[in-house]
Amino acid sequence: MSGISAEQVAHLAQLARIDLSPEEILSLTTELDQIVDSVAKVTAVATPDVPATSHPIPLQNVFRPDVVGETLTLEQALQNAPAHDGSRFKVSAILGEEQ
Amino acid sequence: MSDNTRDIIRLSAADLGARIASGAVTSVQATQAHLDRIDAVDGAVHAYLHVAPELALAAAARVDAQIAAGEKLGPLAGVPIAVKDVLVTTDMPSTSGSKILEGYLSPFDATVVKKVREAGLIPLGKTNMDEFAMGSSTEHSAYGPTHNPWALDRIPGGSGGGSAAAVAGYEASIALGSDTGGSIRQPAHVTGTVGVKPTYGAVSRYGAIALASSLDQIGPVSRTVLDSALLQDIIGGHDPRDSTSLRTEWPSMADAARNANVQGLKIGVIKQLQGDGFQAGVLNRFTEALELLVANGAEIVELDAPSFEHAIAAYYLILPAEASSNLAKFDSVRFGLRVNPQGGGTVEDVMSATRDAGFGPEVKRRIILGTYALSAGYYDAYYGSAQKVRTLVQRDFAAAFSQVDVIASPTAPTTAFKLGEKLNDPLAMYLNDIATIPANLAGIPGITLPAGLADEDGLPVGIQFLAPAHEDARLYNVGGALEQLLVAQWGGHLLEQAPDLLELIAAAAEEGAR
């Protein structure tokens, strides 16, 4: 077993900004442990002499001329916002009390 | 349903396009026939998340007017098309199968949607899919599963089960899909239809809600090889809005399908893609299809691809890693759901509550897995190693394609399983993609087409062909040739052997009433 603990899953959930319930953390701990176990075998064949591939068909220097293209209007940019004031996205407090 | 409707919906997209062009059928008639079919069957199939009858009929009327005015339009002008919900549209909601995007209206069209509109195709609606394309059965859709038109208690494949079921159930002439690890090809395999994952970069991904950016590819879903070819000719080509888009000059895929000929074609068969875990009926149809190709001049070469054994493992590290990063944009600020925790909280608390409420279990599973694979201390061991396996898979393909023109394999290990059967076993679900994943890791194109029915359950089986990057035309050649031979043998397309969907629905209703 790769030994993933519930505390670790809770920490990962915090990093990923998902407020998981204790039940979700419990079931994910078991599942992740199994999944990580089964995918960990990649380490066996990935010897130091093998280069990593991040992109299937590498392209270099994909540039375009530095000219203003079509952009979204203010209205379009805000059309799906959960809350806005007509020109800006509205959110709740950025900092908590302890900060 | 009138005979006329029945005839129209059963035509291939190519034939329907030809009739519309000749004036024998109007696009409005064709569109209405499909809308009627959707009305009749989609309550039971649930291929669509959204249907847009008024928009579709208005678009069809415009095409009819253009044709009446003598304008020369493309081969699929006026033909109704279904659009996978992963592709954004300005006039229909785009949710990618997730509650977090419920009702989302994009300010722009995906490039492929723009191109099919310009070619005169008529978008009928948006098709169901596993949430953010994570799954092989559509059971992870936040809006409920799609049912396989061959057997309503079975999966239609995934993630693009909606597009495949729409085409198999005659609810659209043709459809758009996306394929990250098999999401076009595996649904085609279990529904007796055709699906193509083009070369990575051959079709623009602009406006496709990203799952794993180095693996995702948009492609056609259809009932015939020629139909997919015609659609790839429309949606393919360079797009300045997608920086991974290729500048390749593509030959006509439709010509490749029309002039199909396998005389002298060298077909590789990979040892690792046909052994343990493959259902007997799937292997039998595969072997027979190869024999048929050999009898018509093809040559089979046995190949070894040792790194394929590790392809699924590498995929389930790379995909969650990229997905966890791509899905970070669902932060409750600019678009999508916002859930305020009880008693309020900071923007971070709102984000966490929103993502907990808006994402389904499989999405959470993969985000957490991806976050783990990318975290300090594990990055090299997991993500780094997976990227090395990707190199090894590419090398195996390079070695294979130095000996053969195309590779053949079964498309997936089993026929359509029952809804619910693998839902609570993520690892079993992941194995569905064993034969399709290597192509995504290497960026090469793949096609699947019907090979027959499995002996043990009478359900459709597909055969997959893979070609080197940029050689998509080879797939339409070998696929077109095999389809011709099989259709001649069967006396019609495989879908003609499917049970009558209206009878299945009536039987299911009776069963439910009892």
Interface residues (C-beta under 8 A of the other chain):
Chain A: I4 Q8 V9 L12 A13 Q14 L15 A16 R17 I18 D19 L20 S21 E24 L28 E31 L32 Q34 I35 V36 S38 V39 A40 K41 V42 T43 V45 A46 T47 V50 P51 A52 T53 S54 H55 P56 I57 L59 V62 R64 L72 Q76 A77 Q79 N80 A81 P82 A83 F89 V91 S92 A93 I94 L95 G96
Chain B: Y104 L105 P107 F108 T199 Y200 G201 S214 L215 P240 S243 T244 L246 S307 H310 I312 A313 A314 Y316 L317 S324 A328 D331 S332 V333 R334 F335 G336 L337 R338 N340 P341 G344 G345 T346 V347 E348 D349 V350 M351 S352 A353 R355 D356 F359 P361 K364 R365 I367 I368 L369 T371 Y372 S375 A381 Y382 G384 S385 A386 Q387 K388 V389 R390 T391 L392 Q394 P426 L427 N440 L441 A442 G443 I444 A469
